[in-house]
Amino acid sequence: MASWLQTNMGMLMQVALFMVYIGIDAGKSLFAGKALKGTSVITTSLVITSSFISIIIGIVIARANDGMEGVRLAMDLGTARRYAPVACFFAVAQCFQALAYKELSPGEIKVIGQVRLLQTAALSVMFLGRRYIGPQWSAMGIVVLGAVMFFEGKVQGDEVHALMMMNHTVSLNRSWCFANLTQVDVNSGASTPWVIPGACLYNVFKDPTASEEKQMVLGLLYVAIYMVLSDLGSVVSEKFLKESSGTPFYVQKVSLELSGFPVSIAMSFILPFFQLWVANPDQTTKQGAKDYARIARAMWWTGTHLEKGSTIPVANSLFQGWGAAALLSLAFMCAGSWLSGIVAKRMNSVMKLLGKLMSLSTVYFVGDFWLLKTTHPCPPTNGIQGFLPQVGDCNTPPTICTVSQFVILMGTYTFVSIRVPPPEKEALEATREETELRQGGATA
């Protein structure tokens, strides 16, 4: 097999599999955003169904490869209990990851996800005894700063757009006020006072920045919880996977899902109350009541909700709002779940990280610039003299966000490219550099 992989066909096969890995990872994010953002779909329903299907797939593979003995091994409750801590971490992490798609775009989630590079490194140092050199920590710092710059640009872009729309509304109000403040008597031609229009008395305009920033903070909180739990699960699972490297992956996968499946079901009951506690919507305001209704419809075991474009209440259910996007998201989740585990066990870690980077760019440009663009209409200019001109496409992310995305990509690639020398060589180089510095100081 090793010899065949070095041939032209072998290399083409590796490239094809690598591209499949990128496509599945990107498709998982894009379709999850399409299925969950602004819809009534229950986030945990995707996680629960994906876990159940993974168990079925694992059992079928075990039966095909090892007969009933393979099924018995895959369904062994003792092995499932052994993997239970790892399974709980991953199950809860997946629930919060799906929840984040309700608040943020897939591109934003992908970008902030690169911060876990620093988090994973810190956990690896603490629990696995790994070590990283100065340039690697510097590259990770660049990635974190790039993520901060990305979200700062996103917030400022939203604020600038809101100010443009408010300026437009004020200008419209002023024009309406002056146009209707007086009327001309058709008989005498004299101007007589008229009823003062409301635009002269009230400057009522919508400023959505507060709700948008709250939405972003909630999304960042959910992503942060997902990253912490996922990285803890990865660090712990790495030890389990390496210790049982001779165990078929499908056996390990079924064992993980057997423990994670009931946890996902429990999270479907817990998450709506957690959302209400964190968001704390003020139901006395219009926006607060809207936020409360949006969270309440996630309580799939009780109550009703309104589907988009309908005025007829529909009973809540676990699979409410499902359509083509949800089914495609489920397919990519299942494929990505299996492929990620295989990559974690078999693929070179550098190639895996490079695949994630290519997936990040794909999701950002395809999703945020095309398929999943947020609705930010440009303020019109008709009838307003001297008003700000229409500025391009107001749906696209600010330029600073795109620049920050490239900073994150290059920082992550730099981290991957750095080779850590053996401890002995590193100490020898440090001694040589110190000697050269001393000699240079003596010469000076």
C-alpha positions in Angstrom: 0.0 0.0 0.0 2.8 2.4 0.9 4.5 1.7 -2.5 1.2 2.2 -4.4 0.6 5.5 -2.7 3.9 6.8 -4.2 2.7 6.1 -7.7 0.8 8.7 -9.9 -2.5 7.0 -9.2 -1.8 6.8 -5.5 -1.0 10.5 -5.4 -4.2 11.3 -7.3 -6.1 9.2 -4.8 -4.6 11.1 -1.9 -5.4 14.4 -3.5 -9.0 13.3 -4.2 -9.5 12.2 -0.7 -8.0 15.4 0.7 -10.4 17.4 -1.5 -13.3 15.3 -0.3 -12.3 16.1 3.3 -12.3 19.8 2.5 -15.6 19.7 0.7 -17.3 17.8 3.5 -16.0 20.1 6.2 -17.1 23.2 4.2 -20.4 21.7 3.3 -21.1 20.8 6.9 -20.8 24.5 7.9 -22.6 26.0 4.9 -25.7 23.8 5.1 -25.8 24.0 8.9 -26.0 27.8 8.6 -28.6 27.5 5.9 -30.7 25.0 7.9 -30.5 26.8 11.3 -30.0 30.5 10.8 -33.4 32.3 11.0 -35.4 29.0 10.9 -37.5 27.1 13.5 -35.3 24.0 13.2 -34.3 22.6 16.6 -30.5 22.6 16.7 -30.2 19.5 18.8 -32.4 17.5 16.5 -29.6 17.5 14.0 -27.1 16.3 16.6 -29.4 13.6 17.9 -30.3 12.2 14.5 -26.6 12.3 13.4 -25.6 10.3 16.5 -28.3 7.8 15.9 -27.4 7.3 12.2 -23.7 7.0 13.1 -24.6 4.1 15.5 -26.5 2.3 12.7 -23.7 2.9 10.2 -21.1 1.5 12.7 -23.2 -1.6 13.4 -23.6 -2.3 9.7 -19.9 -1.9 9.1 -19.1 -4.1 12.0 -21.5 -6.8 10.8 -20.1 -6.7 7.3 -16.5 -6.9 8.4 -16.5 -9.1 11.5 -20.0 -10.7 11.6 -22.0 -10.9 14.9 -18.7 -10.8 16.9 -18.1 -7.4 15.5 -21.6 -6.2 16.4 -21.1 -7.6 19.9 -17.8 -5.8 20.2 -19.2 -2.5 18.9 -22.2 -2.6 21.2 -20.2 -3.6 24.3 -21.5 -1.4 27.2 -18.2 -1.7 29.1 -16.3 0.0 26.2 -19.1 2.6 25.9 -18.7 3.4 29.7 -15.0 3.7 29.2 -15.5 6.3 26.5 -18.3 8.0 28.3 -16.3 11.1 29.5 -15.0 11.8 26.0 -18.5 11.2 24.5 -20.1 13.6 26.9 -17.6 16.3 26.0 -18.1 15.9 22.3 -21.9 15.6 22.5 -22.4 18.8 24.5 -19.8 20.5 22.3 -21.7 19.6 19.1 -25.0 20.9 20.7 -23.4 24.3 21.4 -21.7 24.4 17.9 -25.1 23.9 16.3 -26.6 26.5 18.6 -24.0 29.0 17.4 -25.3 28.8 13.9 -28.5 30.4 15.1 -26.6 33.6 16.0 -23.5 33.8 13.7 -22.7 33.0 10.1 -20.7 29.9 9.2 -17.7 32.2 8.1 -17.7 33.9 11.5 -17.8 30.6 13.3 -14.9 29.2 11.2 -12.8 32.3 11.8 -13.2 32.4 15.6 -12.6 28.6 15.5 -9.0 29.2 14.6 -8.5 30.7 18.0 -8.7 27.1 19.3 -5.1 26.7 17.9 -3.8 28.5 21.0 -6.3 26.8 23.3 -5.4 23.3 22.0 -1.7 24.1 22.4 -2.2 25.2 26.0 -4.2 22.0 26.8 -1.6 19.8 25.1 1.2 21.4 27.2 -0.8 20.8 30.4 -2.2 17.3 29.8 0.0 15.7 27.1 3.4 17.2 28.0 4.0 18.7 24.5 6.2 21.7 24.0 6.2 24.6 21.6 8.9 27.1 20.7 8.7 30.9 20.6 7.9 31.3 16.9 4.9 28.9 17.3 3.5 30.9 20.2 4.0 34.1 18.2 2.1 32.6 15.3 -0.7 31.6 17.6 -0.8 35.1 19.0 -1.1 36.5 15.4 -4.1 34.2 14.8 -5.8 35.4 18.0 -5.3 39.1 17.2 -6.5 38.5 13.7 -9.8 37.0 15.1 -10.2 40.0 17.4 -9.6 42.4 14.5 -12.2 40.4 12.4 -15.0 40.8 15.0 -14.1 44.4 15.7 -14.4 45.1 12.0 -17.7 43.3 11.9 -19.1 45.4 14.8 -17.9 48.7 13.3 -19.4 47.7 9.9 -22.8 47.1 11.5 -22.6 50.4 13.3 -21.7 52.3 10.2 -24.5 50.7 8.2 -27.0 51.5 11.0 -25.8 55.2 11.1 -26.3 55.5 7.3 -29.8 54.1 7.5 -30.7 56.5 10.5 -29.2 59.4 8.6 -31.4 58.5 5.6 -34.5 58.3 7.9 -33.8 61.7 9.4 -33.4 63.2 5.9 -36.7 61.7 4.8 -38.4 63.0 7.9 -37.1 66.5 7.3 -38.1 66.5 3.7 -41.6 65.3 4.6 -41.9 67.9 7.3 -41.0 70.9 5.1 -43.1 69.6 2.2 -46.3 69.3 4.3 -45.8 72.1 6.9 -48.0 74.6 4.9 -50.6 74.3 2.3 -51.8 76.9 -0.3 -55.4 78.0 -0.5 -56.5 77.4 -4.1 -58.9 80.4 -4.0 -56.9 83.1 -2.4 -53.4 81.7 -3.2 -52.4 82.4 0.4 -50.4 80.0 2.5 -52.1 78.8 5.6 -50.8 76.8 8.5 -51.6 73.1 8.3 -51.5 70.2 10.7 -47.9 69.6 11.7 -46.9 66.2 10.3 -45.5 63.6 12.7 -42.1 63.7 11.0 -41.6 67.2 12.4 -42.3 66.1 16.0 -40.7 62.7 16.3 -37.3 61.4 15.2 -38.4 57.8 15.3 -35.9 55.5 13.6 -34.6 52.0 14.2 -31.2 51.4 15.6 -30.5 47.7 15.4 -26.9 47.8 16.6 -27.7 46.9 20.2 -29.6 43.7 19.3 -26.9 42.8 16.7 -24.1 43.1 19.2 -26.1 41.1 21.7 -26.6 38.4 19.1 -22.9 38.4 18.3 -21.9 38.1 22.0 -24.3 35.2 22.5 -22.8 33.5 19.4 -19.3 34.0 20.7 -20.3 32.5 24.0 -21.7 29.4 22.4 -18.6 29.0 20.1 -16.3 29.5 23.1 -18.2 26.7 25.1 -18.0 24.5 22.0 -14.3 25.0 21.5 -13.4 24.4 25.2 -15.4 21.2 25.4 -14.3 20.0 22.0 -10.7 20.5 22.7 -10.9 18.9 26.1 -12.6 15.9 24.4 -9.9 15.8 21.7 -7.0 15.9 24.2 -8.6 13.1 26.3 -9.7 11.0 23.2 -6.2 11.2 21.7 -5.0 9.1 24.6 -7.8 6.6 24.2 -7.4 6.3 20.5 -3.7 5.8 20.7 -3.9 3.3 23.5 -6.4 1.2 21.5 -4.9 1.8 18.1 -5.5 -1.9 17.2 -9.3 -1.5 17.7 -11.2 -0.8 14.5 -12.4 2.8 14.2 -16.0 1.8 13.7 -16.0 0.0 17.1 -14.6 3.1 18.7 -17.1 5.3 16.9 -20.1 3.3 18.0 -18.9 3.2 21.6 -18.6 7.0 21.6 -22.0 7.5 20.1 -23.7 5.1 22.5 -22.7 7.3 25.3 -23.2 10.6 23.5 -26.7 9.8 22.1 -28.5 10.1 25.5 -26.5 13.2 26.4 -27.7 14.9 23.2 -31.3 14.0 24.1 -30.8 15.5 27.5 -29.3 18.7 26.0 -32.4 19.2 23.8 -34.3 19.8 27.1 -31.6 21.8 28.8 -30.5 24.2 26.1 -33.7 26.3 25.8 -33.6 27.1 29.5 -29.9 27.9 29.2 -30.6 30.3 26.3 -33.3 32.0 28.3 -31.0 32.4 31.3 -28.1 33.7 29.3 -30.1 36.0 26.9 -32.6 37.2 29.6 -34.9 38.8 27.1 -37.0 41.7 28.3 -40.6 40.7 27.3 -41.9 44.2 27.9 -40.1 45.4 24.8 -40.9 44.4 21.2 -37.4 43.0 20.5 -37.3 41.2 23.9 -40.7 39.5 23.2 -39.5 38.5 19.8 -36.3 37.0 21.3 -38.3 35.1 23.9 -40.6 33.7 21.3 -37.6 32.6 19.2 -36.1 30.7 22.1 -39.4 29.3 23.4 -40.1 27.6 20.1 -37.0 25.5 20.8 -39.0 23.8 23.6 -40.1 21.1 21.2 -42.1 19.2 23.8 -44.6 21.9 24.4 -46.2 25.0 22.9 -46.7 26.3 19.3 -44.7 28.4 16.8 -45.2 30.3 13.6 -43.4 29.1 10.5 -41.8 31.7 8.3 -44.5 33.3 6.0 -47.4 31.7 7.9 -49.9 33.1 10.4 -51.2 29.7 11.5 -49.7 28.3 14.7 -48.1 24.9 14.4 -47.4 22.6 17.4 -43.7 22.4 18.4 -41.9 19.1 17.6 -38.3 17.8 17.6 -38.2 17.8 13.8 -40.1 21.1 13.1 -39.0 23.1 10.2 -37.0 20.4 8.5 -36.5 20.6 4.8 -33.8 20.1 2.1 -31.2 22.2 3.9 -31.7 20.3 7.2 -31.4 16.9 5.4 -28.2 18.0 3.5 -26.8 19.4 6.8 -27.5 16.1 8.4 -25.7 14.2 5.6 -22.6 16.4 5.9 -22.6 16.1 9.7 -22.6 12.3 9.5 -19.9 12.2 6.8 -17.8 14.8 8.6 -18.2 13.0 11.9 -16.8 9.8 10.5 -14.2 11.4 8.4 -12.9 13.7 11.2 -12.4 10.6 13.4 -10.5 8.8 10.7 -8.4 11.8 10.0 -7.6 12.2 13.7 -6.5 8.6 13.9 -4.7 8.2 10.5 -4.0 11.4 8.7 -1.0 13.6 9.2 -1.9 16.5 11.6 -0.4 19.1 9.2 -2.5 18.0 6.3 -5.6 18.0 8.6 -4.9 21.6 9.6 -4.3 22.7 6.1 -7.6 21.1 5.1 -9.3 23.1 7.8 -7.7 26.3 6.4 -8.9 25.7 2.9 -12.3 24.9 4.3 -12.3 28.2 6.2 -11.7 30.2 3.0 -14.3 28.2 1.1 -17.0 28.8 3.8 -16.1 32.5 4.2 -16.2 33.4 0.5 -19.0 31.1 -0.6 -21.2 31.6 2.4 -20.7 35.1 3.7 -20.3 36.6 0.2 -22.8 34.5 -1.7 -25.1 31.8 -0.4 -25.7 33.1 3.2 -25.3 36.9 2.9 -27.1 38.8 5.6 -29.7 41.3 4.6 -28.2 44.8 4.8 -30.0 47.0 2.3 -28.2 50.1 1.1 -30.0 53.4 1.9 -31.7 54.7 -1.2 -30.9 58.2 -2.5 -33.9 59.1 -4.6 -35.4 62.5 -3.7 -32.7 63.3 -1.1 -30.4 66.1 -2.2 -26.9 65.9 -0.8 -27.5 62.5 0.9 -24.7 60.0 1.1 -24.4 58.0 -2.2 -25.2 54.3 -2.3 -22.0 52.5 -1.4 -21.7 49.3 -3.5 -23.1 46.0 -2.1 -24.1 46.6 1.5 -24.6 42.8 2.0 -20.9 41.9 1.8 -18.6 41.8 4.9 -16.4 44.9 5.5 -13.0 44.8 3.8 -11.2 44.7 7.2 -13.0 41.3 7.9 -11.6 39.9 4.7 -8.1 41.2 5.4 -8.3 39.7 9.0 -9.4 36.4 7.5 -6.2 36.2 5.4 -4.1 37.2 8.5 -5.6 34.3 10.3 -4.9 31.9 7.4 -1.3 33.0 7.1 -0.7 32.9 10.9 -2.1 29.4 11.0 0.0 28.3 8.0 3.1 29.8 9.7 2.4 27.8 12.8 2.1 24.6 10.8 5.3 25.3 8.8 7.5 25.7 11.9 9.5 22.6 12.8 10.4 22.1 16.4 14.0 21.0 16.8 14.9 18.1 19.2 15.6 19.3 22.7 19.4 18.6 22.4 19.7 20.5 19.1 17.6 23.4 20.5 19.9 23.7 23.6 23.0 23.5 21.3 21.6 26.3 19.1 20.7 28.5 22.1 24.3 28.0 23.5 25.8 28.9 20.2 23.6 32.0 19.8 24.5 33.1 23.4 28.2 32.6 22.6 27.9 34.7 19.4 26.2 37.5 21.3 28.9 37.6 24.0 31.6 37.6 21.4 29.8 40.4 19.5 29.5 42.4 22.8 33.2 41.9 23.6 34.2 43.1 20.1 32.0 46.2 20.3 
